[in-house]
């Protein structure tokens, strides 16, 4: 099964949308809440290749971007393909 990690903040509507999509698709994920764990913010920045907003989503360690990118992957069918390839 693919490892999905998402850096988020509960006050962020884009984070909520991304999490809802993952849940709707029945995908297991690990959420890093940056309000609860602010010390991990630098970790996110180091991994996100210049992106600095939340959410930041990683599938098997590869950054896929934020909410808009996740929805674009889903709409194009690439998200399912990416997850099937890594399962």
Secondary structure, 3 states (H helix, E strand, C coil): CCCEEEEECCCCHHHHHHHHHHHHCCCCCEEEECCCCHHHHHHHHHHCCCCCCCCEEEECCEEEECHHHHHHHHHHCHHHHHHHHHC
